[in-house]
Amino acid sequence: MILDHSKCDSYRVEKKLGEGSFGKVVRCRKLDTEEIRAIKILKPKPNAGKAEIKALKAMRKLDADKNNLIKFYEGFNYKGHTCLVFEYLNESLFDFFVHRKLFPLHVSEIRVIAQQLLVALDALKSIGLVHCDIKPDNIMLVNHESQPFKVKLIDFGNAMKTSTLEMVKRIQALGYRAPEVVLGLPLDEAVDTWSLGCVLALVFIGRHMYPDSGWTLNTKKEYKRLTGNAVLEEKCVDKYIKSFDDLPKLYPGLDDPVEAKDTQAFMSLLKRMLHVNPAKRITPRQALGHRFITMAHLSCESKGPYVTLARANMSESQLEEVPVERYDTSSETLDSMRKKVVATLSV
């Protein structure tokens, strides 16, 4: 899977995109085709990239585009560095959110992101793979100008087979860490669903739900009552979790009754994604059939401006087949429709 160092002659580095503890990512141009690529250059450490390469190899069974996963092209070694070549994507959800000054997304926009990432998680589950590091930094917008909110899941450096999760004590970033991880309990792919729920809550309210230490409970008795599992003494922290029912109060502009109805459907999904008991937490496949994703709860409002905009958002990201007799899917028409709908909602 890793090619010899001569492969590096095929690329010209144009710009550094980012840097971290793993190494750095650069934007490159493939010399023979002029295509833009992103190359992840790992630090020359023992076993560098071993876990990611193993995950990428397993993911070859999946259609990257269909399942909203970053496309991996090839790898090579250069002067002791493992280099992984991926498709070039626009910007991370984290950067996008920062650029809009943490202003919350509308639920109709959140649905677009949620649907795609649930598809990604369902695909990973089908091959027994857990991402283990879902956060806004690892969710990329493909090209927001041409395909608004079209996203892909990236960075499989911490990915693990579900069967090997019991071997780890600590995974996931703070603020996206599932309760069973904090409490040292058995783990499975449900940890990814929790992290995604935290991401969706973040873009909904504009701040972390659990900014300090991931996830905490009021008491040990509460967790045991809800899950039937005992809590490891040293894992308990005297903190509290706020009620999900308070979240809509933090969301601006719910005067539109249809949007309020949609928000309640989103809250219903969010509660199930963030269920304290991983055994009762909604699975990606189940979540894809939830009314918030299918928009079944808005079927009676199909002619209203809010639903028109919501369907336009979905169709632009190629997530829903829009009947040609009702909607023209050209970017010009959708852009015009969006402006008209936004103007109507603003009145």
C-alpha angles and dihedrals in degrees: 000000000000111000129210123277094260088078090075089074088072094069138061117204112230107168143357110243101184148332136215145151090293095055128266143303122226134187111237139180120228103230100212096049104020089231119150117239137177114228121198109210111198125207113258096258129138111277091003109174093002095126093043093049090050091051093046090051090054090047092059085087089066132074102242096203096044092048097041095244125139112265115243117205110176147319137225143172121246122181092331095315122118108223122197120195119213138168114275114250130191109243141321123266086241093058091043091052092047092049090056088050093248091296106164121252122239115254089244088061093043090055090060092053094042094052094052095047092047088055088051093050092047089053092049091049090053090063095039096251127140119198094208095190110062111159136130091272090062096048113083130198107225097210114331095193097056098027111025112214094356101150142181133198115241143177112055094179091118097036118130139183110259090238092061098048091095088068094065129076101191130028137150131046121282110268091033098054117124119235093242089059092051091047096046094240130145113295137212139156090297088086088072092053089054092051092049089050089055090050092051091048090050095055089044099054100022097240142060119283090208107026100158114049109351109256130355138175135223094234142352089243091059094056093045091048093051100040107021090232126119118239123237106245097226093052097062120106128187097239136112140226122227122235119265088220088072094057098083088056088063093052116093126225107023094148090114106087091209092054089046089053090049091049091054089053089051090051089052091055093043092053090053093047090051098044110147092227110068090203089061096038113115115258122230091251092051091045091055087061094048115118092243091062097038092042089222090144089062097052092106090053096053095128097048123106095242094055091043090057092044091054090046090054091052095046094050089059090048092242098124131035106237116207108249092220090061105034135026106219096205112123092237094056094044092048090051091048092049092053092049093047093047089050090051093049091048094058 
